[in-house]
Amino acid sequence: MWKYGGQWEEELVRLKTIIDKTELTETTKWGGTVYVYDKRNVVGIGGFKEYFALWFFNGVFLKDEKKKLINAQEDRTKSLRQWRFASIEEIDEAAILEYIKEAIENEKQGKVIKPSKKETIVSELLNAEMDKNPALAAAFQKFSPYKQYEFLEYIESAKQEKTKISRIEKVIPMILENIGLNDKYR
């Protein structure tokens, strides 16, 4: 259970026993314990360096009257909310069950945040290379829009033009060999 799960073993077992009192089903995703309702992620648990946590995948919809939830990555995370604990004494079974039951109700109602459409990325430097090399342009067009977006994002996320150029030099052979930017991780 996560990198620091062992240091919070007793605490995580306590959270598991509380969650087991609900209608959720335990599964493992991304190397951690996740509880699902009708195949949809509801709540997860895990140990971290400074704390152990319970997180709600659609926690943004919870009322949070006890003010326990935080957004662990402001400006990045839209739905996920964490409830962090530093000791077993902080575990309040009744409050946790209240939050989980509300999260299950939200799932039953189908409450979700729809992902926003990604902004189109244009790389003038890559376009110039493709204008010079029709084989490169044809190979790039064979990739799915998602994989094209990965290449463009990788190139255009560089701040300096020289970095963009070196990234283009790196990806040209990949594109010509029909290898996606992140294929080695899939």
Wavefront OBJ file of the C-alpha trace (Angstrom):
o trace
v 0.000 0.000 0.000
v 1.919 2.962 -1.318
v 5.470 3.777 -0.427
v 4.894 4.621 3.248
v 1.976 2.275 3.888
v 4.070 0.137 6.251
v 4.694 2.969 8.679
v 0.909 3.463 9.053
v -0.144 -0.198 9.069
v -2.317 -0.109 12.205
v -3.965 3.154 11.155
v -4.741 1.933 7.631
v -6.191 -1.316 8.973
v -8.447 0.795 11.220
v -9.654 2.802 8.202
v -10.263 -0.470 6.305
v -12.440 -1.843 9.108
v -14.525 1.322 9.027
v -14.926 1.277 5.238
v -15.799 -2.442 5.354
v -19.010 -1.415 7.180
v -20.245 0.225 3.965
v -21.517 -1.233 0.692
v -18.226 -0.458 -1.086
v -16.048 -3.169 -2.632
v -12.303 -3.190 -2.021
v -9.942 -3.355 -4.986
v -6.376 -2.371 -5.821
v -5.606 0.379 -8.305
v -2.345 2.222 -8.929
v -0.708 0.086 -6.232
v -3.112 1.205 -3.498
v -6.386 0.270 -1.881
v -9.447 1.778 -3.561
v -13.092 1.200 -2.716
v -15.636 1.188 -5.522
v -19.379 1.344 -5.932
v -20.724 -0.165 -9.151
v -17.166 -0.138 -10.630
v -16.747 3.601 -9.907
v -13.980 4.812 -7.586
v -15.395 6.306 -4.395
v -12.684 6.365 -1.733
v -9.064 5.315 -1.359
v -6.610 4.992 1.518
v -2.860 5.230 1.694
v 0.158 6.116 3.775
v 2.470 8.991 2.998
v 5.630 10.263 4.658
v 4.012 12.750 7.061
v 0.447 11.432 7.228
v -1.993 8.742 6.162
v -5.072 9.690 4.228
v -8.514 8.862 3.063
v -9.361 10.432 -0.278
v -12.626 10.869 -2.043
v -12.456 10.687 -5.812
v -15.449 13.031 -6.163
v -14.876 14.806 -2.863
v -15.607 18.174 -4.422
v -19.309 17.298 -4.115
v -19.175 16.528 -0.379
v -20.665 19.122 1.983
v -17.592 18.894 4.274
v -19.413 20.416 7.249
v -16.584 19.326 9.564
v -13.994 21.054 7.322
v -11.782 17.966 7.031
v -11.138 17.858 3.285
v -8.331 19.492 1.367
v -7.399 19.707 -2.286
v -3.892 18.245 -2.315
v -2.967 19.873 -5.631
v -4.678 23.248 -6.055
v -5.062 24.299 -9.693
v -4.541 20.685 -10.850
v -7.022 18.469 -9.028
v -10.640 19.214 -9.758
v -12.607 16.457 -7.972
v -10.287 14.633 -5.567
v -10.264 15.661 -1.896
v -8.110 14.256 0.925
v -8.777 13.798 4.610
v -5.377 13.613 6.290
v -4.566 12.056 9.632
v -1.360 12.211 11.694
v -2.344 9.628 14.336
v -4.839 6.858 15.016
v -6.483 9.058 17.663
v -7.681 11.419 14.911
v -9.830 8.691 13.340
v -13.499 9.461 14.038
v -15.488 6.451 12.822
v -18.891 8.148 12.860
v -17.652 11.162 10.896
v -15.809 8.982 8.365
v -18.901 6.830 7.797
v -20.988 9.982 7.346
v -18.629 11.271 4.628
v -18.429 7.874 2.904
v -22.218 7.444 2.879
v -22.577 10.898 1.322
v -19.907 9.992 -1.279
v -21.812 6.791 -2.129
v -25.039 8.779 -2.525
v -23.260 11.195 -4.850
v -22.078 8.230 -6.960
v -25.610 6.848 -7.087
v -26.777 10.257 -8.337
v -24.032 10.249 -10.968
v -22.324 13.434 -9.810
v -19.053 13.922 -11.692
v -17.033 16.793 -13.059
v -16.714 16.463 -16.792
v -13.096 16.814 -17.940
v -12.496 20.082 -19.702
v -11.468 19.983 -23.329
v -7.729 20.404 -23.755
v -6.504 23.543 -25.413
v -5.158 23.070 -28.944
v -1.374 23.279 -29.119
v 0.434 24.481 -32.222
v 4.169 24.079 -32.643
v 5.452 26.444 -35.321
v 8.899 24.816 -35.112
v 7.542 21.282 -35.630
v 5.281 22.525 -38.432
v 8.333 24.033 -40.145
v 10.147 20.688 -39.882
v 7.131 18.866 -41.321
v 6.941 21.385 -44.212
v 10.560 20.505 -45.045
v 10.029 16.769 -44.611
v 6.757 15.348 -46.072
v 7.593 11.862 -44.702
v 7.680 13.348 -41.178
v 4.320 15.056 -41.752
v 2.771 11.814 -43.048
v 4.172 9.813 -40.126
v 2.875 12.394 -37.616
v -0.611 12.239 -39.137
v -0.707 8.461 -38.549
v -0.698 9.022 -34.776
v -3.951 9.346 -32.881
v -4.899 12.897 -31.855
v -3.994 11.982 -28.266
v -0.452 10.934 -29.209
v -0.047 13.983 -31.469
v -1.064 16.126 -28.490
v 1.587 14.438 -26.306
v 4.323 15.337 -28.793
v 3.105 18.916 -29.151
v 2.761 19.402 -25.404
v 6.253 17.994 -24.826
v 7.767 20.397 -27.366
v 5.800 23.506 -26.463
v 6.099 23.130 -22.677
v 9.781 24.099 -23.015
v 10.382 27.741 -22.175
v 13.409 28.377 -24.377
v 13.495 27.971 -28.138
v 16.759 26.016 -28.010
v 15.085 23.464 -25.711
v 12.133 23.214 -28.087
v 14.552 22.587 -30.975
v 16.426 19.871 -29.037
v 13.111 18.218 -28.166
v 12.075 18.262 -31.807
v 15.404 16.666 -32.746
v 14.709 13.968 -30.150
v 11.163 13.169 -31.330
v 11.699 13.220 -35.103
v 13.211 9.681 -35.145
v 10.415 8.479 -32.853
v 7.745 9.903 -35.150
v 9.375 8.396 -38.230
v 9.568 4.984 -36.497
v 5.920 5.260 -35.362
v 6.887 5.280 -31.657
v 4.682 7.424 -29.440
v 6.309 9.747 -26.921
v 5.103 7.736 -23.919
v 4.775 4.275 -25.505
v 7.504 2.829 -23.309
v 5.290 3.512 -20.252
v 2.195 1.861 -21.696
l 1 2 3 4 5 6 7 8 9 10 11 12 13 14 15 16 17 18 19 20 21 22 23 24 25 26 27 28 29 30 31 32 33 34 35 36 37 38 39 40 41 42 43 44 45 46 47 48 49 50 51 52 53 54 55 56 57 58 59 60 61 62 63 64 65 66 67 68 69 70 71 72 73 74 75 76 77 78 79 80 81 82 83 84 85 86 87 88 89 90 91 92 93 94 95 96 97 98 99 100 101 102 103 104 105 106 107 108 109 110 111 112 113 114 115 116 117 118 119 120 121 122 123 124 125 126 127 128 129 130 131 132 133 134 135 136 137 138 139 140 141 142 143 144 145 146 147 148 149 150 151 152 153 154 155 156 157 158 159 160 161 162 163 164 165 166 167 168 169 170 171 172 173 174 175 176 177 178 179 180 181 182 183 184 185 186
